[in-house]
Amino acid sequence: MSEEQIYQELVKICGSKFISNEPELLNDYSVDLSLVEGKKPKYVVWLSKAKQIKKILKLANSLRFSVIPVSSSSPIRYHGDTIPQKDNCIIVDLSRMNKILNIDRKNRVIMVEPGVVFGQLLPILKKKGLRLIQPLHPRDGKSVLTAALERVPTTIPRYQWDSSDPLLCTEVIFGTGDLFRTGTAAGPGTIKEQRKSGQAQVNPMGPTQFSPYRLVQGAQGSLGIITWATLKLELKPTIQKVFHLQSDNLLDLLNLQHQLLKYRLGDEMLILNNINLACLVKQKLEDIKELTNSLTEWNLIFILAGRGKLASDKISYQEGDIQQIIEDLKLDHLKRVSPITDSEINYALNESISYPWRKRLKGSFQDIFFITSYEKIYKFINIVQNAISGDLGIYIQAINQGTSYHCEFDLYYNPNNKVESSLIKEKFLKLSLELMESGAFFSRPYGVWAKEVFKRHEDSTRIALKKVKRIFDPNNILNPGVLCFDE
């Protein structure tokens, strides 16, 4: 079938208004901030219904072209997972699927389509006295559902009981074009019938002993396209108290944080170095530099929260417990006077922004992130600090109730400085490999990491994953080239 005939078939599915092959637009979808070199797609189509997705995937299987799903409305993307790696592909942009299908306060769960973004959702939840368990200061245009599928770490580890949280049930259309619902959403009955009987699509496990949501989460759109998902919510606090403790010794803060997590004290909890904290709360370059110089190198931020009539009492007794822990650990020397206001911290932890906060310092960055254990964090920090002499941001986020940690290094650079850009890109690759060899677990192997990560896995792992791919996407039409799914 000729390219013109493919175009006409796509028009039948989505309409001529929602398809484009404008060169400038195609270029936008072929690049991002990562080091991945992509190819230009043939078309971009904007879909608004699940049945259109099914038709597109059936057509792709028939005519053997590739499909790459994109959900976030912002043109700023990072990790190379939505850049075409093969020729003859189309971008399926799901930003028009932006309905909030249900908000269930009683069961603290929300159902959203993939095009729902943080800037759209957060104000609505705030008015209803609810809040999303969200990543650190996300972009307005970032898809809420995509963030959950990518397992982007959230800032409240005590509410994360499983690595999949806050993702619950999903409706997915696999690469074969078959629609499937996961968890309790699978049935019996339709979603409407389930709601009528009081169900809320909260349990992600199943159906039966099979939990396919674990397959699509982290798959970078290579197995199926999610048309909606349910996510966990929490009640919005009536009172919050911010704590900002500083130290030149990271181990002091790690030990304190470990104890706070052990006793479930605090909601939001994270550690940032001075550069990253300054970038997070300030916008102007001069303000960032001034704050960086006034902060101690390591910063632990945690927030106590209370709800209802006894909110103040709860915060009061938790403060007493925390002070006792500080005394027991002999950490009374920690600096408590903060040059940052509580409102600045609360804004960064509860709101979204139009412009990525990591781009404030120099205009661009490369981030290296992985999961590790509490005991190994210091080792990895030493490796990176010994290799990077320039501006380096560090973000340590406890996940899964503190059983493991997201460790992130942000390598800042000026994209208009070719020498600096080239140097950072070289160090990015070299450091990534050194960290892998040292035991860092790259659980989200994007772009240039993928081959190196799977090279270090047993052959049986790759064989098993490829078998899964052949079951759910036998013709390799969904995002070919990512992970270990090279042809």
Sequence and secondary structure as in RCSB ss.txt:
>XXXX:A:sequence
MSEEQIYQELVKICGSKFISNEPELLNDYSVDLSLVEGKKPKYVVWLSKAKQIKKILKLANSLRFSVIPVSSSSP
IRYHGDTIPQKDNCIIVDLSRMNKILNIDRKNRVIMVEPGVVFGQLLPILKKKGLRLIQPLHPRDGKSVLTAALE
RVPTTIPRYQWDSSDPLLCTEVIFGTGDLFRTGTAAGPGTIKEQRKSGQAQVNPMGPTQFSPYRLVQGAQGSLGI
ITWATLKLELKPTIQKVFHLQSDNLLDLLNLQHQLLKYRLGDEMLILNNINLACLVKQKLEDIKELTNSLTEWNL
IFILAGRGKLASDKISYQEGDIQQIIEDLKLDHLKRVSPITDSEINYALNESISYPWRKRLKGSFQDIFFITSYE
KIYKFINIVQNAISGDLGIYIQAINQGTSYHCEFDLYYNPNNKVESSLIKEKFLKLSLELMESGAFFSRPYGVWA
KEVFKRHEDSTRIALKKVKRIFDPNNILNPGVLCFDE
>XXXX:A:secstr
  HHHHHHHHHHHH GGGEE  HHHHHHTT  SSS      SEEEE  SHHHHHHHHHHHHHHT EEEEE  SSS
   SSTTS  SSSEEEEE TT   EEEEETTTTEEEE TT BHHHHHHHHHHTTEEE   SS BTTSBHHHHHHT
T   S GGG  STTTTEEEEEEEETTS EEE GGGG SS HHHHHHTT  S     STT  THHHHTTSTTSSEE
EEEEEEEEEE  SEEEEEEEEES HHHHHHHHHHHHHTT  SSEEEEEHHHHHHHH  SHHHHHHHHHHS SEEE
EEEEEE STTHHHHHHHHHHHHHHHHHHTT TTSB   SS HHHHHHHHH  BSS GGGTTTSEEEEEEEEE GG
GHHHHHHHHHHH  S EEEEEEEEGGGTEEEEEEEEEE TT HHHHHHHHHHHHHHHHHHHHTT B SS  TTHH
HHHHHTS HHHHHHHHHHHHHH TT  BSTTSTT   
